[in-house]
Amino acid sequence: MFLIIFSLFPLLLIPITMILTAKRKSLSWEIKKGKICYNCKDNLNLSDKDLMSRIMVDTDRSKLCTSCSRDMKINSIRNPLISLKYKFQKYLASKKSDNLIWYFSIAAFFFIVLDILLVFFGIKLHLSWTYSSINIIFWSLSIYKILYTTTKKTSE
């Protein structure tokens, strides 16, 4: 019974992801180009010339504002693990995390096909735990990324 609930849990996370996506405005481009701080989403006051030069080059220029940078340094002294939080946030805003979607999708598909093939040949490894875990991690990271790289839409 627990395996069924565990396997169906990603079906609960999918509508949550869709609802969050519909109600929020993406800021990932602004974060990647360094136009806004990747932690507090505050404007970094780039000149138009700098912004235009960044549009042409496909590199990640994510930055922290001065207050977030100061807070990160102070918090890192108090708790060294806090720097991992900032690195994870920067990773979520980067292009590398977009590739993570493909890795999780391929892994889940591989384990589902492998499980079907093994059951067809009479071998039961119960790989449903594996691909259910992959799906739960994937959808949880997707929700966190949406919450992190978006802001609530304002009514205009």
N, C-alpha and C positions, 0 to 999 in steps of 0.2 A: 504494500500500500504506500509506504514511504517513497519507494522508487517511482511510482506513478506521479505522486505529488512533486517530487524532485524533478522529474522529466517535464512536467507541465508548468513549472515555475517560470521558465523563460516566456511562456505565452502570456503571463501577467506583466512581464517587463516590456514586452513589445508595445502594447497600447500606451504605457506610461511614456515610453520614448517618443511615440508619435504625438501625443498630447503636448509634451514639452517642446518638441520641435515646432509645432504649429503656433504655440503661444509665445515663442521667444525669437529675438532677432540675433542673427549670427554676427559675431565680432571677430571671427578667426582671421579674416584678411587683415583687419586693422592691427591685430596682435602680431601676426607674422611679419608685417611690414614695419613694426615698431612705432606705429602711430599712437597706440594706447598701451598703458602698463598691463602686463599679462597677469598681474595679481589683483589690482584694485579697479582696473578698467578705466583709469583716469587718463585724460588726454595728455600727451607728452609735448604738445605744442611744436610739432615739426613745421618747418617752412615748406611752402609749396614746391620749391626747387628740390629740396631733399626728398619729399614724398614722390615727386615725379621720377627722380633717379632711382628710387627704390622699386617703383612699379616695373621698370624695365628689367631689373635683375631679379632672378628667381632664387633669392636666398632668404633664410630665416633671420630676421633682425629683432626678435622678441627682446624686450627690455623691461626693466623695472623702473618705476619712477623713483625719485630720490627718497621719498618717505618710506616706500616699501623696501628699498634697498637698505636703508638704515634699520628698519624693523627686522629685516632678515638677518642682518649682522648681529644685532642685539639678541634676537631669539636664538641664533645659532650658538652664541656663547652660553646662553642658559641651557639650551637643549640641542646637542649636536645633530639629533635626528630631524630637526625642523628643516635643515637644508635639503634633506631628501624630499620633503613636501614641495619646496620651491622648484627643485629639479623635475619632479613629477608633473607639476603644473606647467612648466615650460615645455616638457615633452608632449603633454596633451595638446598644446597649441601648435606644435610643430607638424611638419609634413610627414615625419616618420610615424606619428601616431595614426595618420590616415592609412598607411600601409598595414597597420595592425589589424584593420578590419578584414583585409584579404587573408592574412595569416590565420585569424580565428575562423573565418568562413571555410577556408580550405581544410583546416584541421577538423572542424566539425563534420564536414562532408566526408572526409576520408574515414573517420571513425564510424559514421553511419553506414557507409558502403561496406567497410570491413566487417561490421557487425552483421549486416544482412548476408554477406557472402559466407561468413563462418556459420551462421545459423542454417543456411542452405546446405552446407556440407555436414551438418550435424554437430558442429562444435559451438558450445555456448560459453563465451567468455564474459558475458554481461558488460559489454562496452557502453551500455546506455549511461552508466555512471560517468564515464569519461566524457562523452559528447554532451551530456546534460551539464556537467561542470563547466565545460568550455563555453557553452551557450550562456550559462549564468554569469560567468566572468565577463564574457563579451558584452552582454546587455547591461550589466552593472557599470562597466567602464564607459559604455556609450552614454548612459544616463549621466554619469559624472562629467564626461566631456561636454555634453550639451549644457549642463548647469554651469560649467566652468567657462566655456567659450561663447556663451550667449548672454543676453540681457533681456529683461522683460520688455515686450513691445509696449510703446507708449501710444495712447490714443491721440490721434492728430485731428 
